[in-house]
Amino acid sequence: MAPQHDVIVVGSGAGGGSVAYKLVNAGKRVLLIEKGPFLPRDKSTLEVREVFVDGVFKNHLVWLDSKGQDFVPGEFYNVGGKTKWYGAALFRFRPVEFEAEPDFGLLGWPFGYDELKPYYDEATELLEITSFQNEPQLQALLDKITAADPNWKPHPLPLGLSHDILSNPEEAKHFDGFASPSGYKSDSERNLIDQIRDKPNFAMLVGDPVAELIAAPGDARTIIGVKCADGSTYEADKVVLAAGAMSSPRILEDHLHASGLDLPCGDLLGANFKMHINSAVLGFSPFKDHDVLRKTAVLYNDKFPHSSMQCLGWIDPELLAVQAPPWTPGFVDKFLGTRAIGFWATTEDSSSAENRIISGGPGGKPIMDYTIDRLPHAVKEHHAMIDNWIERLLGAGLVGMDKYMGIAGTAHALGSMVTGDDPKSSVVDPRGKVHGMENLYVGDGSPLPRASRVNPSLTIYAWGLRLGEHLSSGA
């Protein structure tokens, strides 16, 4: 009997939503499986305590780190994936960021920027990317910094954000790291899945994780479907893993272990995991803040070519209290919170085969064997950039402090199934198919060999759109 679906897509984030969108509009029968639920459309996703303190919407699965210690990554499992929670900063990678840089430990793509450009263009239109003017206080600060040091060059931040948000101050102050119940923020659910949800050739299964891949009888290399946690099975001509760079490799790892299958790329599965080196930088002014949106600019400095300094959204006393030590008096949080302006310092982490995602197997704890100690060049540049920026803040009249976000800050997880032409040095071929496997593709950030110096979401959308087009044309 023929499969009920042409393609099964596992995961509904940027990559999965893009693949499904492209396939459904091409007439393919698609089943999209998302392990998490739909998010509520009430205002609970704007509440600081529920989102940041209680972690109501976050992953609660305990992982092991490189030292075997328990920790909980900041992942989100819901329809739309992490795109519901991102800050909607949607950048293109630069052409140079598709090339290898051995001296910095950076792998190259198997193709250049021009290959992704039409899909960047398509994603830009689908996600309604725009920019906003800097508000007065932010603009005044940036003017002081760039006048003192012209090496810092500000640019408008490309945002998937409706200008209507400015008429709703509560949402304007709570879009960066929050899910928008009003739909002001472009994301995989609103801009992609909602556009295909009512089509007869689309089906979606929510709240039932994929537990294993199903192979053809006697042929572990040929994937014909998936089995979910509740025991239900679904078959299709092709399966696309788009569960994220921390989940997709584990699904394949478990299949290889259970079947005894040995792939040429097997040793690289889960390796070269990347997540950026990210730090929050706060500047405190003697004057109260009156800006609202705040996240409207990004700055680059040629002295730090793999790094960027991005404005964060609104910082208020409640948000600051979440990050402050527990012994800090409440009146200090309140005083500083009304005077804080935030920045997000990002440096592309080098690739290391030792930094990897490892499945714990059925019932075991998954492992993120990742440490920035293996990335000395990236760490050196990251610290140098932050030191320079804090000095610039001081010159502009603000006292600065920084905080490394640590390994739990997995918003930019990438690279655990890198793409390339050679099965001995990559896991996924340039069209998204797993080397040595039949009918199995990867549509999330796992194949990205580089992370760039900025948020990678738009590149994941573009990779997904490109994969969807290839699959719809019979690739």
N, C-alpha and C positions, 0 to 999 in steps of 0.2 A: 504494500500500500504506500502511495506517495506521501511524503511529509505534508503536514497541514500548513507549514510555513516555509517561505523561501529563506528567510534569515531570522535567527534569534539574536537579539542584542542584549547583552548582560550589563546593565548599568544605564542610568538615565542622566548622567552629568553632561558636561560639555561635549565630550567625544561621543558617548552613546546617543544623546539627543540628536546630534548632527548626523550621525550615520543613519538613524531611524528616519529622520526628516527627509533625507535625500532618497532613501530607498522607497519609502511609502509614496512620495511624489513621483517616483519612476514606475509605480504600479506594482512593486514587489509586496508580497505578503510578509508582514513583519510582526514578530512577537517581541515586545520590549519587557524585560524582567528587571524589576527594581527591588532590592532587598528591604528597603525602608518604606515608610508610609508617606502619604501626602502631608504636607505641613498645614497646620490650621491657618485660616485666613483672618483670625481675630488679631488683636494687637499683642498677643503673648510673645511673638517673635521679635518684638521691639523692647521687651523688658530686660533691663540690664541684669537683674538678679536671675531670671530664668535662663537667659542665654549664657552669661559669663560666670555666674557664681554657682548656680545649681546644675548647669550643664544639661538642662532638660532635653535639648534637641541633639546633643552630641553623642558620638560613639562612647560606649562604656566598656568595650572589650579590652581586657588587659593584655598588653604585649610585654616582651622582654627586650631590654636594650643590649648594647654591645658588651655590657658587664654582667648580663644575666639578671638585672634588676627590673622589677615591675614598673611599668608606666602606661599611661593611657593617651594615645595619640589624639590630636584634635580633629578627628575625621567626622564627617556628617553623612548619614545614610538616610536619604529621603528622596522623593521624586524631585529631580533637578540637581541632585547631588550637591557638591560644594558651591555650585553657581548660585544657589539660593542665598548663600552666606558671604560670598566674596564682596570686595569693595567695588566691583564692576569696572576696574581699571583694565582696559582691553587694548594691549599693545601688539604691534607687529614686531617680530624679531628683525634686526638689521641684516642685510645680506652677509656681512662679515661673520655674523653669529651662526651661519650654516657651515662655516669652515672649521677645521681642526686647529687647535693651538696646543701643540705638544708641550711647549715650555710652561704652560699654565695647567696642563693636565686635562685639556678639553678635547673630547671626541668631535668628529665632524659628521655632518649629515651625508647621506648618499646622493643628495641632489642639492641644488641651490635655491635661493629665495624665489627665483622666477617660477619654480614649479608650484609653490604654494600661493603665489600672488593672486591668481583668480579666486582662490578659496578664501584668502584674506578679504578680498573685495566683497565676495558674497556674504561672508560672516559680518562684515562691517555694516552692510545693508540690513541683514536680518536682525542684528542686535541694536540697530539704530544708534550707532556710536556717535557721540557729539562731544563738545567741550563746554566749559563754563568759565566766565570771567572770574578772576581772583577777587575775593571780597576785600574791603579796604584795609583791614588790619594785616591780613596775610600779604597783600601787595606791598604795603609799607615795609614789612619785615624783609621780604625778598629784595626790594629795592636797596635796602641798607646792606644786605649781604653781598649782592652782586656788584654794588658800587665799591665795596671794600675789597672784593676778590672777583674780578671778571672771569676767572676760570670756572666759576659756577654759572651754568647757563640754564635758566628756567624755560620750560615748555608747557603748553596746555596739556592737561591730563586727558587722554581719550577715555571717555566714560560711556558705558551702556546705561544711561540714566536719563529719565524724562525731565525736561525743564519744569514740568508741573510740580515736581517735588518741592520747589521753592515756595509754593503756596501752602505747604504742610510742614511747618518747622519741626514737629515731632519726628516725622520720617526723615527730614533732611539731616537731623542730628543723629539719626540711628539707621543709616543705610550701610555704613562701613562695618562689616562683621555681623550685621543683622539681616533677617529675611523680610522683604517688603510685602506686607499684606495687601497693599493697594496696587501692587504691580508697577511701581515706578522704576524698578530696576530690571534691566534685561537679563534673562537667565534661560537656561535650557528648557525649563518647563513652559514658561510664558511665551517665549519667542520661537520655540521649535515644536515641542510636544503638543502644546495646545493647538497648533496649526494643523496637526494631522490626527488629533485624537478621535474625531468623529468619522474618519474615513473607513470604509468597509474592509480595507486590506490591512488595517492596523489593529493590534490587540495589545493590551498592557496588563501585566501581572504585577501586583504591588504587595510588598510585605512578606515575600517568600524567597529567601536567599538561594542562589544556585550552589548546590553542595558538591556536584561533580560533573565532569564531562562524560558523555556517552559516546563510545566508539563503535564502529561497525564490528560485527561478530568476527573474531579472529584477526582483527586489524586495528591495533591501538593507535595507529597513525592517522586514521580517518575518523573524524568527528562527525557524528550524525545528530547530536542533540545534547540536552542537559537534563540533569536530575536535580530537583529542588529539595530543600530541607524537609518538606512534608512528605517526600516520597514520590511526588508527581513527576512525570517525565514529559518532555516535549522534543519533537524532532524537527529538523530543518535541513535544507541543503547546505547551509553555511551557518557558522556560529561566530559572533563577534564579541570578544571580551572587552568590555568598556567599564569595568568595575573600579577603575582607578589603579594607580601605580603601586599601591600597597595591597591590593586584593587580586587583581588579574594574574600576576605571576604565581600567586599561591594556588589558584585554581589549577593552573597548568602543572605546577610542581606536584600537587597531589595526584594528578592523573599519571604523570610519569612514574611516580613512586608506586602507585597501585598496580600499574600495568607492567612495570619493569622496562619500559621503553627507554632507549638510550638515543638522544638526539645529538647531532654535532654541536649544537648550541647549548646543550644541557648545562654545562658548567657556568654559562653566562646568565642563565635564567635567574632573575632577581638581583643580579649584580649591577654595578654602575648606578645605583640608586642616588637620586639627587633631590634636593628640596630647598635650594638656596640657603645662604647664610643670611638670616633676617634678624634685625634688631630694631626695637622701638627706641626712638630718641625723643625726649620731652624737653621743651624749653619753657621756663617759667618767667613770666613778665611781672613787673610791679603793677601793671594795669590790667583791669578786667577785660576779658574777651567779649566781643559782640558779633563776630562772624558766626555763621550757622553751618554752611556746607563744608567749607574748609578744604576738602580733598579735591583740589582743582589744578594742582601743578606738580610737575616732576622736574628734578634738577640733575644735570650730569656735569661731570668734571673730567677732563681728559687725563688728569693725573690718576684717575681711578677708572680705567676703561671697562672694567667688568662689573661696575657698580652703579647704583642710582639712589637718589634721595627723594622720596615721594611724600607729599603731604598726606597726613592721616585725617580722618574725619573728626568730628566734634569730640573733644575731651571735656567731660564734666566731672563734678565731685564723685558721683556714683561710680563712673567708669574708672577714675583714678584710684578709688578705694579698693577696687578689685585687684589692682596691681601692687598696692602699697603693702608693706609688712603689717602683720596683724596687730602689732603693738602701736601702730601709728594712731594718734588721737584723731577723732572724727573731725574736730575743728580744723586740723591741718589739711585733711583731704578737701574739705570745703573751701578753704582759703586758696590752696594751690590749684584746685580743679577749675576755678573760675579764671585762672591766669595761665593755664597750660595750653600749649600748642604742640601737636604731635607730628612726628615724621617717621617714615618707614625706611630704614637703611637696608638695601638689598645688594648682595654680591653673589655672582654666579659661583656655585661650588664646583670645584674640579671633579672630574670623574675618577672613581676608584673602584676597581673590581671587588675590593674588600667591603665597600659600603653596599650592603645588599639586604633584600627582603627574603626571609626564609619562612616557609610554612611550618607550623608546629604539628601538622597532621591532624587527623580527626581527634578532637578533644584536647589537643595540645595548644599551648600559647604560641602565637606567631612571634617572630623575632625581627626587629629592626636593628641589624648590626651596622650602625652608622655612627661615625664620630668625626667631627671637624678636625681632630688631631691628624687625620690622614690627608688633610688639604692645606698644607702650610702656606702656599702662595695665595690662596683665596682668603685665608684668615688674616694674613698680613695686610692685604689690600683693604679688607673690611674694617679692621681696627684703624688703619691710617685714615680712611675716609671719615669715620665717626669722629676721630680726634680733630680732624680739620673742621668738620661741621660744628662741633661743640665750641671750638674756638671762634668760628664765625658768629654763632649765636651770642656768645659773650660779648663780642665786639658790637653787636646790635642791641645789647642791653638785656639779654635773657640768660639766665643760669640754666645750663643743660645737663642732662643725665641720660644714660642709655641702659638698655636691658636686652641681652641676647635672648631670643625667644625659645631656644633649646630645641630638642628633638621632638617634643610634643607638638611643635608648630608646623604641621605637615600640610599646610594649605597649598604649597607649590610642589607636591610630590610628583616626581618624574623619573624616567630613565631606567626602570627596572627590567625592561625588555627592549633594549635599544635596536633601532633599525639600521640596516646596512646590507651590502651586497654579499658579504662573505659569511656563510653559516658558522664559521669558526670564530668570528669576532662580533657577531650580532645575533639577535634572537628573531627579529622580524625583518622580512624583506622590504624593499622600498615601497611596495604597494600594500603593506600591512599584513601579509600572510606570514604565519609562523614557519620558520625554516624547518623542513623535514616533516611537517604536518600537512594533512589535507583538510580543507574546508574550515580551517581555524584562523581567525584574524584578530587583530588587536586595534581597538579604536579609541583608546584614551591617551593619557600622557605617558604611558609606559615606554612607547617607542622613541620618545624625544631624546636624542643623544646630548643635546645642550639645553640649558635653562634660560639663556640670555641674562640680561641684567634687570629684567622687568617681569611682571606677572605673566605667566605663560598661558593663561586661559584662551586668548584669541587664537594662539597657535594650535591648541588642542581642538578648538572648534574647526579650524581650517583643516587639520589632519583628518578629522571625522567626516567633514564634507567631501574631501577628496576620496577617502576610502569608500564612502557611500556611493559616489559616482562610479568608481571602479567596479564595485560589486553589482551595481545596477546595469552596467554594460557587459557583465559576464566575465570580468577579470578574475 
